[in-house]
Amino acid sequence: MPDRKREIWSALSLTVSAATIAFLPACGSGSHPSVELLSSMTVESDGAAAVNTVEITAWDEPPDDDANKPEWEKEMDDFSAKFPNIKVKHEKVDPTKYREQYLTAMAGGVGPDVWSGNAFPDIQKYILNGFVADLTNRWNEYADKEQFSNAAIDAGTRNGRLYGFPRDIYVMTMVYNKKLFKAAGISAAPRTWDEFVRIAQRLTDPATGQYGFNILGTEWADWYFEYFVWQAGGDLTRRNDDGTATLTFDSDAAVKALQFYKDLKWTHKIVQKNALQDWDRNLQDFAAGKAGMEIGSVDMFTGKGMNIGDIGLMPFPAGPSGKAYGQVGGALWTINAHSSKEKQDAAWTYITYVSSKEQKEKELQWVKDRGGFPNLFQVRKDIAVSAMFPDIRQDLVDAVLQTAANPHQEYFLKDRLSKYVVAAIQQILMNEKADPRTELQKQQLLAKREVIDSFNEDIRSGK
């Protein structure tokens, strides 16, 4: 879930009696009351403190079927008890249309004061749109600022200024079926593309319907494909210093990656027969032992009933670049740039409360209590998952940390450009005669005409 900050006694401009100080709830173990909380109070003529209630809207309510929702509601009750002057109105967001929902709300002047779901690839355009508040000064005064993942901080930063507070983070890894590896006599995970192909060939058996690698060719196909572009030494877009974008669909790296995809399907024949089957079916196939290798995380497959003892993790095989990048993603807390300072203060207090080490460890405990599998890559550096889950195999932890050592964020403007990249991928998976460079060039021309030209024009004109 998400993030935090506070306190500076010397900055207070109002005088508060000792009795009032004793009344105020602490913002953390041994900490002083927050400036935000104190500033929301007035002192009446008889010396008593009166609380001015601030109401903020937060887009952070879990769906009704979330297993952690009862514990989350208790956490919210605890916050209300500690900060009676802050009333938080929690609202749900459509998990499939949250981007459109946010853009519509902000454009209409009815956006949330605080939002927990600003995905890493999206925040840069929201900064340029003037939607999100600059949090730099607050962050610099925040006692726990050194305890958060550098990758998450970088995701929320533009030109040295912080706009997004790290909420959560994840890293995608390559997953393999240990049982299938053992049966095929494979003792080590592939380290290069060539090794990956050879191992996938040993895992493929058309007679039994078993194949080496689950390729993703659905509407999210670019999600996994971009990893191979990185391994080849490039990316699908370039964000320029002035905020504009340049398309690099037809770069040598992207062409090499798409040719590799084509070869997996048509030359080596080591992927599923229906390369366009949906993502959930891919997960089911892997969990059922039909695929030897897949991209994902442990919980994706234990949630499908797979025995965790059969799951192995490994860093991505290095491509022509010699690098093995892992996709790092996650979400950022943001504060509405158009909310009043009073609401922004309250939002910051709320964010830093739910992002404290204490609260983040409580959230991990919820997972443990229900027998779930934790995210092995935590947004706070001072939380040791291994200490809370001592039964987790160290090889799984090591693989995640090795992958996270070479982090890469998703390509710029992915939400607007995804359909064009996906179209090129699907063409080479459906048509053996399709040429990777030609298909990428075709989609780049479309994307430039339909998206990038107007995007860059708006940036340059300050819209």
ChimeraX attribute file (.defattr): number of C-alpha atoms within 10 A of each C-alpha:
attribute: neighborCount
match mode: 1-to-1
recipient: residues
	/A:1	21
	/A:2	24
	/A:3	29
	/A:4	25
	/A:5	24
	/A:6	24
	/A:7	20
	/A:8	14
	/A:9	11
	/A:10	7
	/A:11	8
	/A:12	14
	/A:13	10
	/A:14	11
	/A:15	9
	/A:16	16
	/A:17	12
	/A:18	8
	/A:19	11
	/A:20	16
	/A:21	14
	/A:22	10
	/A:23	10
	/A:24	17
	/A:25	16
	/A:26	16
	/A:27	20
	/A:28	16
	/A:29	7
	/A:30	7
	/A:31	13
	/A:32	16
	/A:33	20
	/A:34	21
	/A:35	18
	/A:36	21
	/A:37	25
	/A:38	21
	/A:39	16
	/A:40	18
	/A:41	17
	/A:42	16
	/A:43	15
	/A:44	9
	/A:45	7
	/A:46	6
	/A:47	12
	/A:48	13
	/A:49	19
	/A:50	13
	/A:51	17
	/A:52	14
	/A:53	15
	/A:54	18
	/A:55	16
	/A:56	21
	/A:57	18
	/A:58	21
	/A:59	21
	/A:60	19
	/A:61	16
	/A:62	18
	/A:63	14
	/A:64	10
	/A:65	7
	/A:66	10
	/A:67	13
	/A:68	15
	/A:69	15
	/A:70	13
	/A:71	13
	/A:72	18
	/A:73	13
	/A:74	11
	/A:75	17
	/A:76	16
	/A:77	12
	/A:78	12
	/A:79	18
	/A:80	15
	/A:81	12
	/A:82	15
	/A:83	20
	/A:84	16
	/A:85	19
	/A:86	24
	/A:87	16
	/A:88	20
	/A:89	14
	/A:90	17
	/A:91	14
	/A:92	13
	/A:93	18
	/A:94	11
	/A:95	11
	/A:96	8
	/A:97	9
	/A:98	14
	/A:99	17
	/A:100	11
	/A:101	14
	/A:102	22
	/A:103	15
	/A:104	13
	/A:105	13
	/A:106	19
	/A:107	11
	/A:108	9
	/A:109	12
	/A:110	14
	/A:111	23
	/A:112	23
	/A:113	24
	/A:114	28
	/A:115	25
	/A:116	24
	/A:117	22
	/A:118	22
	/A:119	20
	/A:120	25
	/A:121	19
	/A:122	21
	/A:123	23
	/A:124	21
	/A:125	17
	/A:126	17
	/A:127	19
	/A:128	14
	/A:129	16
	/A:130	14
	/A:131	23
	/A:132	25
	/A:133	19
	/A:134	20
	/A:135	20
	/A:136	16
	/A:137	10
	/A:138	16
	/A:139	20
	/A:140	13
	/A:141	13
	/A:142	16
	/A:143	13
	/A:144	19
	/A:145	17
	/A:146	13
	/A:147	14
	/A:148	20
	/A:149	18
	/A:150	13
	/A:151	19
	/A:152	25
	/A:153	20
	/A:154	16
	/A:155	25
	/A:156	27
	/A:157	19
	/A:158	17
	/A:159	6
	/A:160	9
	/A:161	14
	/A:162	21
	/A:163	27
	/A:164	33
	/A:165	31
	/A:166	32
	/A:167	28
	/A:168	26
	/A:169	23
	/A:170	20
	/A:171	23
	/A:172	24
	/A:173	26
	/A:174	21
	/A:175	25
	/A:176	24
	/A:177	25
	/A:178	20
	/A:179	16
	/A:180	20
	/A:181	21
	/A:182	11
	/A:183	9
	/A:184	13
	/A:185	12
	/A:186	15
	/A:187	9
	/A:188	10
	/A:189	19
	/A:190	19
	/A:191	16
	/A:192	17
	/A:193	19
	/A:194	14
	/A:195	14
	/A:196	18
	/A:197	20
	/A:198	14
	/A:199	23
	/A:200	24
	/A:201	19
	/A:202	17
	/A:203	25
	/A:204	23
	/A:205	14
	/A:206	12
	/A:207	6
	/A:208	8
	/A:209	11
	/A:210	21
	/A:211	25
	/A:212	28
	/A:213	29
	/A:214	25
	/A:215	26
	/A:216	28
	/A:217	25
	/A:218	17
	/A:219	18
	/A:220	15
	/A:221	22
	/A:222	26
	/A:223	18
	/A:224	17
	/A:225	21
	/A:226	23
	/A:227	24
	/A:228	28
	/A:229	27
	/A:230	26
	/A:231	26
	/A:232	25
	/A:233	21
	/A:234	22
	/A:235	24
	/A:236	25
	/A:237	19
	/A:238	16
	/A:239	14
	/A:240	9
	/A:241	9
	/A:242	9
	/A:243	16
	/A:244	17
	/A:245	19
	/A:246	16
	/A:247	19
	/A:248	18
	/A:249	26
	/A:250	22
	/A:251	19
	/A:252	16
	/A:253	23
	/A:254	26
	/A:255	23
	/A:256	22
	/A:257	25
	/A:258	26
	/A:259	17
	/A:260	20
	/A:261	21
	/A:262	25
	/A:263	17
	/A:264	20
	/A:265	22
	/A:266	16
	/A:267	11
	/A:268	15
	/A:269	19
	/A:270	28
	/A:271	24
	/A:272	23
	/A:273	14
	/A:274	14
	/A:275	17
	/A:276	18
	/A:277	16
	/A:278	15
	/A:279	17
	/A:280	10
	/A:281	11
	/A:282	22
	/A:283	20
	/A:284	18
	/A:285	20
	/A:286	25
	/A:287	23
	/A:288	14
	/A:289	18
	/A:290	24
	/A:291	28
	/A:292	28
	/A:293	28
	/A:294	22
	/A:295	21
	/A:296	17
	/A:297	21
	/A:298	21
	/A:299	15
	/A:300	16
	/A:301	20
	/A:302	17
	/A:303	14
	/A:304	15
	/A:305	12
	/A:306	19
	/A:307	11
	/A:308	16
	/A:309	11
	/A:310	15
	/A:311	20
	/A:312	22
	/A:313	26
	/A:314	22
	/A:315	24
	/A:316	28
	/A:317	20
	/A:318	22
	/A:319	24
	/A:320	18
	/A:321	13
	/A:322	14
	/A:323	16
	/A:324	27
	/A:325	28
	/A:326	26
	/A:327	22
	/A:328	22
	/A:329	21
	/A:330	21
	/A:331	27
	/A:332	28
	/A:333	29
	/A:334	31
	/A:335	28
	/A:336	21
	/A:337	19
	/A:338	18
	/A:339	21
	/A:340	11
	/A:341	11
	/A:342	16
	/A:343	22
	/A:344	23
	/A:345	23
	/A:346	26
	/A:347	29
	/A:348	23
	/A:349	24
	/A:350	24
	/A:351	25
	/A:352	22
	/A:353	23
	/A:354	21
	/A:355	25
	/A:356	20
	/A:357	20
	/A:358	13
	/A:359	17
	/A:360	22
	/A:361	17
	/A:362	16
	/A:363	19
	/A:364	20
	/A:365	16
	/A:366	19
	/A:367	16
	/A:368	14
	/A:369	9
	/A:370	10
	/A:371	9
	/A:372	14
	/A:373	17
	/A:374	20
	/A:375	19
	/A:376	22
	/A:377	21
	/A:378	20
	/A:379	27
	/A:380	26
	/A:381	13
	/A:382	13
	/A:383	18
	/A:384	13
	/A:385	17
	/A:386	14
	/A:387	9
	/A:388	14
	/A:389	15
	/A:390	9
	/A:391	8
	/A:392	16
	/A:393	13
	/A:394	10
	/A:395	12
	/A:396	18
	/A:397	16
	/A:398	15
	/A:399	20
	/A:400	23
	/A:401	17
	/A:402	18
	/A:403	22
	/A:404	22
	/A:405	14
	/A:406	14
	/A:407	17
	/A:408	19
	/A:409	20
	/A:410	22
	/A:411	22
	/A:412	21
	/A:413	22
	/A:414	17
	/A:415	11
	/A:416	13
	/A:417	23
	/A:418	17
	/A:419	17
	/A:420	20
	/A:421	24
	/A:422	21
	/A:423	20
	/A:424	25
	/A:425	27
	/A:426	20
	/A:427	18
	/A:428	22
	/A:429	24
	/A:430	16
	/A:431	11
	/A:432	13
	/A:433	11
	/A:434	16
	/A:435	16
	/A:436	23
	/A:437	18
	/A:438	13
	/A:439	22
	/A:440	25
	/A:441	17
	/A:442	16
	/A:443	20
	/A:444	22
	/A:445	15
	/A:446	14
	/A:447	20
	/A:448	17
	/A:449	11
	/A:450	13
	/A:451	14
	/A:452	21
	/A:453	14
	/A:454	12
	/A:455	17
	/A:456	17
	/A:457	12
	/A:458	13
	/A:459	16
	/A:460	12
	/A:461	7
	/A:462	9
	/A:463	10
